[in-house]
Amino acid sequence: MPIKVTVIGAGSVGFTRGMCRDLLCVPELQDTQFTFMDINAHNLDMVYQLVKRDIESAGLPATVRATTDQREAIAGAHYVYSFVRVGGLEAFQHDVDIPLKYGVDQCVGDTLCTGGIFYAQRTIPVLLGICKDIRDVGADGCLFLNYSNPMAMNTWACNTYGGVRTIGLCHGVMGGHWQIANVLGLPKDEVDIVCAGINHQTWYIQVRVKGEDVTGKLLEAFEMHPEYSQTEKVRIDMLRRFGYYSTESNGHLSEYVPWYRKRPEEIPEWIDLGCWINGETGGYLRVCTEGRSWFEHDFPQWMAAPPLTFRPEDRGLEHGSFIVEGLTTGRLYRGHFNVVNRGCITNLPDDCIVEVPGYVDYNGINIPIVGDLPLGCAAVCNASINVQRLAVEAAVHGDDTLLRQAMMMDPLTGAVCNPPEIWQMADEMLVALAPWLPQYGPAIADAKARLAAGPLIPTKAGYQGAARLHTKSVEEMEAAREDARRNAAEADKAQERPAAKA
């Protein structure tokens, strides 16, 4: 019997097309029945046309259909993927721009910090709705594979309140693994790693080469590397002070801790503008905006280009297809997954979501015991876990007091803003994001009244941040078509990173 795979938020072209390719590179999965669902019928149709053309050109027995009806899409599904971005680029703009008025300068704003906290408020109710449909009409044992950020908060909410086993998947561990091998001058397959922590703050607590632990050699190797010594200054400084390399990119990591983005004049010392992910203010918003505009513009050329092929060497490295393959065929896969802790990391709370090694085969998804994280690494994670816990409970219950407390406890927001500023910023965010926050109806009404009554704390209206770059128009992107096309197709956050500019 073929498996049925449903993608919610399928209008995300890079993730959706790449996920289908990865599954169809597995011979036993080439009859998979795909169903794509998105609330944006136009984007959905474009992705559907591309994937349908790929499958038909390869002559595979797989099928694909598209619908805007979520419940219909989930009916009978064995696996449900979430790629949703609730509120799209319009809401994302508020996540970046409103905190910036208060001096909270984010590179991404989709995991922690003020932007990530409000992203969770929009996303968690939608994911819990997906969980309800999985419980009601999904196949028995349907597994929810969540790629939507903020990863830890979303996966926490689904496992605690959704009634569906949910695994969170991210590629950060793989990217850092490649970097570590690169600085050691070795092929990645020769470098074995154990990585543990929380999503986007996961630590390479063991790095071995031919049985030798080389973790202690990483600092010098990164400091001597001609590119990373310039593009990964935050990560290297954290390695210097905590003893372990962290998974997430320079720009991402800089917004999770209180030390690197709290003074505008110091931010340029820690970042690099050769690639947005190295720390550019609002960088991910810019590339997402450019990528969506370009995909709309360039879609006829995408359809005219050669279709994807499904050879083993065409397969990507995302965990999702390997999990499905392991559960379906019994082939053993070792990856890193976001799961409920339940004692896996013994000095983090049992109920939080940790990112840890896992093994998949016919027996299911099995998580070994990691034990204690190094004390400093655990302290960094626990600071974020406190924010996550407050934000999850706020989103589920529509509790704006917990929401404001999450903002106060956030490391960067708390380093930049005092409590009255945080309270006013929360009011602004609630009002601006009201269309996507139905659980906050009374709180939004109160926030509107307070903002109208004043007096208001002065903010930096129109402030562009310490390192914001211009968002290119389609006409400007035409001057570098291949770069624009690669950006629009990229399924993750800059997996291909250009060398730092001199």
C-alpha positions as CSV (number, residue, x, y, z in Angstrom):
1,M,0.0,0.0,0.0
2,P,1.4,3.4,-0.9
3,I,1.8,5.9,1.9
4,K,0.0,9.2,1.9
5,V,2.0,12.3,2.8
6,T,0.3,15.7,3.3
7,V,2.0,19.0,3.3
8,I,0.4,21.9,5.1
9,G,1.8,25.2,4.0
10,A,2.8,23.7,0.6
11,G,3.1,27.1,-1.0
12,S,6.7,27.2,0.4
13,V,8.2,26.1,-2.9
14,G,11.7,25.2,-1.7
15,F,10.7,23.0,1.2
16,T,7.8,21.4,-0.7
17,R,9.6,20.5,-3.9
18,G,12.7,19.4,-2.0
19,M,10.7,17.2,0.4
20,C,9.0,15.4,-2.5
21,R,12.3,14.9,-4.3
22,D,13.9,13.4,-1.2
23,L,11.1,10.9,-0.7
24,L,10.9,9.9,-4.3
25,C,14.6,9.2,-4.4
26,V,13.8,6.2,-2.2
27,P,12.7,3.3,-4.5
28,E,10.2,1.9,-2.0
29,L,8.5,5.3,-1.7
30,Q,8.1,6.2,-5.4
31,D,4.4,5.4,-5.3
32,T,3.7,8.0,-2.5
33,Q,0.5,9.8,-2.7
34,F,1.1,13.5,-2.0
35,T,-1.5,16.1,-1.0
36,F,-0.6,19.7,-0.9
37,M,-2.6,22.3,1.2
38,D,-2.2,26.0,1.5
39,I,-4.5,28.9,2.1
40,N,-3.0,30.8,-0.8
41,A,-4.5,29.1,-3.8
42,H,-2.2,30.9,-6.3
43,N,1.1,29.9,-4.6
44,L,-0.3,26.4,-4.1
45,D,-1.1,26.0,-7.8
46,M,2.4,27.1,-8.8
47,V,4.1,24.5,-6.6
48,Y,1.6,21.8,-7.6
49,Q,2.3,22.4,-11.2
50,L,6.1,22.1,-10.7
51,V,5.9,18.9,-8.6
52,K,3.3,17.3,-10.9
53,R,5.6,18.0,-13.9
54,D,8.6,16.6,-12.0
55,I,6.8,13.3,-11.2
56,E,5.2,12.9,-14.7
57,S,8.5,13.6,-16.4
58,A,10.2,10.9,-14.4
59,G,7.4,8.4,-15.1
60,L,6.9,7.6,-11.4
61,P,3.7,6.1,-10.0
62,A,3.5,8.8,-7.4
63,T,0.5,11.1,-7.4
64,V,0.0,14.7,-6.3
65,R,-3.1,16.7,-5.7
66,A,-3.8,20.2,-4.2
67,T,-6.5,21.5,-2.0
68,T,-7.2,24.6,0.1
69,D,-9.3,22.4,2.5
70,Q,-7.0,21.3,5.4
71,R,-9.3,18.6,6.8
72,E,-9.7,17.1,3.3
73,A,-5.9,17.1,2.8
74,I,-5.2,15.3,6.1
75,A,-7.8,12.6,5.7
76,G,-6.1,9.2,5.6
77,A,-2.6,10.8,5.9
78,H,0.2,8.6,7.3
79,Y,2.6,11.6,7.6
80,V,1.8,15.3,7.9
81,Y,4.4,17.9,7.3
82,S,4.0,21.5,8.5
83,F,5.7,24.3,6.5
84,V,3.3,27.0,7.6
85,R,4.3,30.7,8.1
86,V,1.2,32.1,9.7
87,G,0.6,35.7,8.7
88,G,3.1,35.4,5.8
89,L,5.5,38.2,5.0
90,E,3.0,40.9,6.2
91,A,3.1,39.7,9.8
92,F,6.8,38.9,9.6
93,Q,7.4,42.6,8.7
94,H,5.8,43.6,12.0
95,D,7.9,41.0,13.9
96,V,11.1,42.8,12.7
97,D,10.0,46.4,12.4
98,I,8.1,47.1,15.6
99,P,10.8,45.7,18.0
100,L,13.4,47.7,16.0
101,K,11.6,50.9,17.0
102,Y,12.5,49.9,20.6
103,G,16.1,49.1,19.8
104,V,15.6,45.3,19.5
105,D,17.7,44.6,16.4
106,Q,17.0,41.1,15.1
107,C,18.6,39.2,12.2
108,V,15.8,36.7,11.8
109,G,13.2,37.0,14.6
110,D,11.5,33.6,14.1
111,T,12.8,31.5,17.0
112,L,13.2,33.6,20.2
113,C,13.4,37.3,20.9
114,T,10.2,39.5,20.4
115,G,9.7,38.4,16.9
116,G,9.9,34.7,17.7
117,I,7.6,35.0,20.7
118,F,4.9,36.7,18.6
119,Y,5.4,34.2,15.7
120,A,4.6,31.5,18.2
121,Q,1.4,33.3,19.2
122,R,0.2,33.2,15.6
123,T,1.4,29.7,14.8
124,I,0.5,27.6,17.8
125,P,-3.3,27.8,17.4
126,V,-3.0,26.9,13.8
127,L,-0.8,23.9,14.5
128,L,-3.2,22.7,17.2
129,G,-5.9,22.9,14.6
130,I,-3.8,20.6,12.4
131,C,-3.4,18.3,15.3
132,K,-7.2,18.1,15.8
133,D,-7.7,17.2,12.1
134,I,-4.9,14.5,12.4
135,R,-6.7,13.0,15.5
136,D,-10.1,13.2,13.7
137,V,-9.3,12.0,10.2
138,G,-5.6,11.1,9.8
139,A,-4.5,7.4,9.5
140,D,-3.9,5.5,12.7
141,G,-0.5,6.4,14.1
142,C,-0.1,9.5,11.8
143,L,3.1,11.3,12.6
144,F,3.3,15.1,12.6
145,L,6.6,16.3,11.2
146,N,7.0,20.0,12.1
147,Y,9.4,22.2,10.2
148,S,7.6,25.5,11.2
149,N,9.4,27.9,13.5
150,P,9.6,28.7,16.3
151,M,10.5,25.1,16.4
152,A,10.8,24.4,20.1
153,M,7.7,26.4,21.1
154,N,5.5,24.9,18.3
155,T,6.7,21.3,19.0
156,W,6.1,21.8,22.7
157,A,2.6,23.0,22.2
158,C,1.7,20.2,19.8
159,N,3.0,17.4,22.1
160,T,1.5,19.0,25.3
161,Y,-1.9,20.2,23.9
162,G,-2.3,18.7,20.4
163,G,-2.7,15.0,21.3
164,V,-0.5,14.0,18.4
165,R,3.1,12.8,18.5
166,T,5.0,15.6,16.9
167,I,8.7,15.5,15.9
168,G,10.4,18.8,15.2
169,L,12.9,18.8,12.3
170,C,15.7,21.3,11.6
171,H,18.9,21.2,9.6
172,G,21.1,23.3,11.9
173,V,23.0,20.4,13.3
174,M,24.0,19.3,9.8
175,G,25.2,22.7,8.8
176,G,27.5,23.0,11.8
177,H,28.7,19.5,11.3
178,W,29.9,20.4,7.9
179,Q,31.6,23.5,9.2
180,I,33.5,21.5,11.9
181,A,34.7,19.1,9.3
182,N,35.8,21.9,7.1
183,V,37.9,23.6,9.8
184,L,39.5,20.3,10.6
185,G,40.3,19.7,6.9
186,L,38.4,16.4,6.8
187,P,35.4,14.9,4.9
188,K,32.3,15.2,7.0
189,D,31.9,11.4,7.0
190,E,35.1,11.1,9.0
191,V,33.9,13.4,11.8
192,D,31.5,11.9,14.2
193,I,29.4,14.3,16.4
194,V,27.0,14.2,19.3
195,C,24.9,17.3,19.5
196,A,22.5,18.2,22.2
197,G,20.6,21.1,23.6
198,I,17.5,23.0,22.4
199,N,16.7,23.9,18.8
200,H,19.0,26.6,17.4
201,Q,21.0,26.4,20.7
202,T,22.3,22.9,20.3
203,W,25.9,22.2,21.3
204,Y,28.5,19.8,19.7
205,I,29.3,18.2,23.0
206,Q,31.4,15.5,21.4
207,V,33.5,15.6,18.2
208,R,35.5,12.5,17.4
209,V,37.8,11.6,14.6
210,K,38.8,7.9,14.4
211,G,37.9,7.5,18.0
212,E,39.8,10.6,19.3
213,D,37.9,13.4,21.0
214,V,38.9,16.6,19.2
215,T,36.4,18.9,20.8
216,G,39.1,20.9,22.5
217,K,40.8,21.6,19.1
218,L,37.9,23.4,17.6
219,L,38.5,26.9,18.9
220,E,41.9,27.2,17.4
221,A,40.7,25.7,14.1
222,F,37.8,28.2,13.8
223,E,40.0,31.1,14.8
224,M,42.5,30.2,12.1
225,H,39.9,29.6,9.4
226,P,40.1,32.4,6.7
227,E,36.3,32.6,6.2
228,Y,34.7,31.6,9.5
229,S,37.0,33.7,11.6
230,Q,35.2,36.7,9.9
231,T,31.7,35.4,9.4
232,E,31.1,33.4,12.6
233,K,32.5,35.8,15.3
234,V,29.5,35.3,17.7
235,R,29.7,31.5,17.4
236,I,33.5,31.6,17.9
237,D,33.2,33.9,20.9
238,M,30.5,31.6,22.5
239,L,32.9,28.6,21.8
240,R,35.7,30.6,23.5
241,R,33.7,31.3,26.6
242,F,31.5,28.2,26.9
243,G,33.8,25.5,25.4
244,Y,31.5,24.1,22.8
245,Y,30.4,25.1,19.3
246,S,26.7,26.0,18.8
247,T,24.6,24.8,15.8
248,E,23.0,28.1,14.8
249,S,24.3,30.7,12.4
250,N,26.1,33.8,13.5
251,G,23.1,36.1,13.0
252,H,20.6,33.7,14.6
253,L,22.7,33.0,17.6
254,S,23.4,36.7,18.2
255,E,19.7,37.4,18.9
256,Y,19.2,34.6,21.4
257,V,21.6,35.9,24.0
258,P,22.0,39.3,25.6
259,W,25.5,40.2,24.7
260,Y,26.0,40.8,21.0
261,R,23.2,43.0,19.7
262,K,22.2,45.2,22.7
263,R,24.4,48.3,21.6
264,P,23.9,49.4,18.0
265,E,27.4,50.7,17.7
266,E,28.8,47.3,18.7
267,I,26.7,45.1,16.4
268,P,29.0,45.6,13.3
269,E,31.9,44.2,15.3
270,W,30.2,40.9,15.6
271,I,28.6,40.4,12.2
272,D,29.5,40.2,8.5
273,L,27.4,41.4,5.6
274,G,28.7,39.0,3.0
275,C,25.6,36.9,3.6
276,W,22.4,37.9,5.4
277,I,22.6,34.9,7.8
278,N,25.8,36.3,9.3
279,G,23.9,39.0,11.1
280,E,22.2,41.5,8.8
281,T,19.4,43.4,10.5
282,G,16.1,41.9,9.2
283,G,18.1,39.7,6.8
284,Y,15.8,36.8,6.6
285,L,12.8,39.1,6.0
286,R,14.7,40.7,3.1
287,V,15.6,37.4,1.4
288,C,12.1,35.9,1.9
289,T,10.6,39.0,0.3
290,E,13.0,39.0,-2.6
291,G,12.6,35.3,-3.0
292,R,8.8,35.4,-3.2
293,S,8.8,38.3,-5.6
294,W,11.3,36.6,-7.8
295,F,9.4,33.2,-7.8
296,E,6.3,35.0,-9.0
297,H,8.2,36.8,-11.7
298,D,10.3,33.8,-12.8
299,F,7.7,31.0,-12.6
300,P,7.3,30.5,-16.4
301,Q,11.1,29.9,-16.6
302,W,10.9,27.4,-13.7
303,M,8.3,25.4,-15.7
304,A,10.4,25.7,-18.8
305,A,13.6,24.5,-17.1
306,P,14.4,20.7,-16.9
307,P,12.4,18.9,-14.3
308,L,13.9,17.4,-11.2
309,T,15.3,13.9,-11.3
310,F,15.1,11.3,-8.6
311,R,18.4,9.5,-8.5
312,P,20.0,8.6,-5.1
313,E,22.6,11.3,-5.6
314,D,19.8,13.9,-6.1
315,R,18.5,13.4,-2.5
316,G,18.9,16.2,0.0
317,L,19.9,15.8,3.6
318,E,16.7,16.9,5.4
319,H,15.7,14.5,8.2
320,G,12.1,14.1,7.1
321,S,12.6,11.7,4.2
322,F,15.0,9.5,6.2
323,I,12.5,9.2,9.1
324,V,9.8,8.1,6.6
325,E,12.2,5.7,5.0
326,G,13.3,4.2,8.3
327,L,9.8,3.7,9.6
328,T,8.6,2.2,6.2
329,T,11.6,0.1,5.2
330,G,13.4,-0.6,8.5
331,R,16.6,0.9,7.3
332,L,18.4,2.4,10.3
333,Y,18.8,6.2,10.3
334,R,20.6,8.3,12.9
335,G,19.8,12.0,13.0
336,H,19.0,14.8,15.4
337,F,15.4,15.5,16.3
338,N,13.4,17.8,18.4
339,V,11.4,15.8,20.9
340,V,10.0,16.0,24.5
341,N,13.0,15.7,26.8
342,R,11.6,13.1,29.2
343,G,15.0,12.8,31.0
344,C,17.2,12.6,27.9
345,I,19.2,15.7,28.9
346,T,19.2,15.3,32.7
347,N,19.9,18.9,33.6
348,L,17.1,20.4,31.4
349,P,13.4,20.2,32.4
350,D,11.6,17.0,31.5
351,D,8.7,18.7,29.7
352,C,10.8,21.0,27.4
353,I,11.7,20.3,23.8
354,V,15.3,19.2,23.3
355,E,17.2,18.6,20.1
356,V,19.2,15.4,20.5
357,P,20.4,12.3,18.6
358,G,17.8,9.8,17.6
359,Y,17.6,6.5,15.7
360,V,14.8,5.4,13.4
361,D,13.9,1.9,12.0
362,Y,10.9,-0.5,12.1
363,N,10.9,-0.1,15.9
364,G,10.0,3.6,15.6
365,I,11.9,6.7,16.7
366,N,14.2,6.0,19.6
367,I,16.0,8.6,21.7
368,P,19.1,7.6,23.8
369,I,20.0,9.2,27.1
370,V,22.5,12.1,26.7
371,G,22.9,12.9,30.4
372,D,24.0,16.3,31.7
373,L,24.9,19.1,29.3
374,P,28.0,21.1,30.4
375,L,26.8,23.5,33.1
376,G,27.3,26.7,31.1
377,C,25.6,25.3,28.0
378,A,22.7,24.2,30.1
379,A,22.4,27.6,31.7
380,V,22.1,29.3,28.2
381,C,19.5,26.8,27.2
382,N,17.5,27.2,30.4
383,A,17.3,30.9,29.9
384,S,15.6,30.3,26.6
385,I,13.4,27.4,27.9
386,N,11.9,29.8,30.5
387,V,10.9,32.1,27.6
388,Q,9.5,29.2,25.6
389,R,7.4,27.9,28.5
390,L,5.8,31.3,29.1
391,A,5.2,31.9,25.4
392,V,3.6,28.5,24.8
393,E,1.2,28.9,27.7
394,A,0.4,32.5,26.6
395,A,-0.4,31.3,23.0
396,V,-2.6,28.4,24.2
397,H,-4.6,30.4,26.7
398,G,-4.5,33.9,25.2
399,D,-2.9,35.2,28.3
400,D,-1.2,38.5,27.6
401,T,0.3,38.7,31.1
402,L,2.3,35.6,30.3
403,L,3.1,37.0,26.9
404,R,4.6,40.1,28.4
405,Q,6.5,38.1,31.0
406,A,8.0,36.0,28.1
407,M,9.2,39.2,26.5
408,M,10.7,40.5,29.8
409,M,12.5,37.2,30.3
410,D,13.8,37.1,26.7
411,P,17.6,37.6,26.9
412,L,18.0,40.2,24.1
413,T,14.7,42.1,24.7
414,G,15.4,42.3,28.4
415,A,18.9,43.6,27.7
416,V,17.7,46.4,25.5
417,C,14.3,47.4,27.0
418,N,12.9,48.3,30.4
419,P,9.5,47.0,31.6
420,P,7.4,50.0,30.5
421,E,9.0,49.8,27.0
422,I,8.2,46.1,26.8
423,W,4.6,46.7,27.9
424,Q,4.1,49.3,25.2
425,M,5.9,47.2,22.6
426,A,3.6,44.3,23.5
427,D,0.6,46.6,22.9
428,E,1.9,47.7,19.5
429,M,2.5,44.1,18.5
430,L,-0.9,42.9,19.6
431,V,-2.7,45.6,17.7
432,A,-0.6,45.2,14.5
433,L,-0.9,41.4,14.5
434,A,-4.6,41.3,15.6
435,P,-5.8,39.6,12.4
436,W,-3.7,36.5,13.3
437,L,-4.3,36.5,17.1
438,P,-7.9,35.5,17.6
439,Q,-7.2,34.2,21.2
440,Y,-6.2,37.8,22.3
441,G,-9.5,39.6,21.5
442,P,-10.0,41.4,24.9
443,A,-6.2,42.1,25.3
444,I,-6.1,43.7,21.9
445,A,-9.0,45.9,22.7
446,D,-7.3,47.0,25.9
447,A,-4.0,47.6,24.0
448,K,-5.8,49.8,21.4
449,A,-7.3,51.9,24.2
450,R,-3.9,52.4,26.0
451,L,-2.2,53.3,22.8
452,A,-4.9,55.8,21.9
453,A,-5.0,57.4,25.4
454,G,-1.2,57.9,25.8
455,P,1.1,59.3,26.7
456,L,3.5,57.1,24.8
457,I,7.1,56.3,25.4
458,P,9.1,57.8,22.5
459,T,10.5,55.3,20.0
460,K,12.9,55.3,17.1
461,A,10.2,55.5,14.4
462,G,11.8,54.7,11.0
463,Y,15.0,53.3,12.5
464,Q,16.6,50.9,10.1
465,G,18.9,49.1,12.6
466,A,22.6,48.7,12.8
467,A,23.0,46.7,9.6
468,R,20.0,46.8,7.3
469,L,20.3,46.3,3.6
470,H,18.0,47.4,0.8
471,T,15.3,44.9,-0.4
472,K,15.9,44.5,-4.1
473,S,13.1,44.9,-6.7
474,V,12.5,42.4,-9.4
475,E,14.2,44.7,-11.9
476,E,17.3,44.9,-9.6
477,M,17.3,41.1,-9.2
478,E,17.3,40.7,-13.0
479,A,20.9,41.9,-13.1
480,A,21.9,38.7,-11.2
481,R,19.3,36.2,-12.3
482,E,21.1,33.0,-11.1
483,D,21.6,34.5,-7.6
484,A,17.9,35.5,-7.5
485,R,16.8,32.0,-8.7
486,R,19.0,30.2,-6.1
487,N,17.6,32.4,-3.4
488,A,14.0,31.7,-4.4
489,A,14.6,28.0,-4.6
490,E,16.7,27.6,-1.4
491,A,14.9,25.3,0.9
492,D,16.6,26.4,4.1
493,K,18.3,29.4,5.6
494,A,21.3,29.9,3.3
495,Q,22.7,26.4,3.2
496,E,25.0,27.7,0.4
497,R,26.9,30.6,2.0
498,P,29.1,32.7,-0.1
499,A,32.5,33.6,1.2
500,A,32.8,36.7,3.3
501,K,33.4,39.9,1.4
502,A,36.7,41.6,2.1
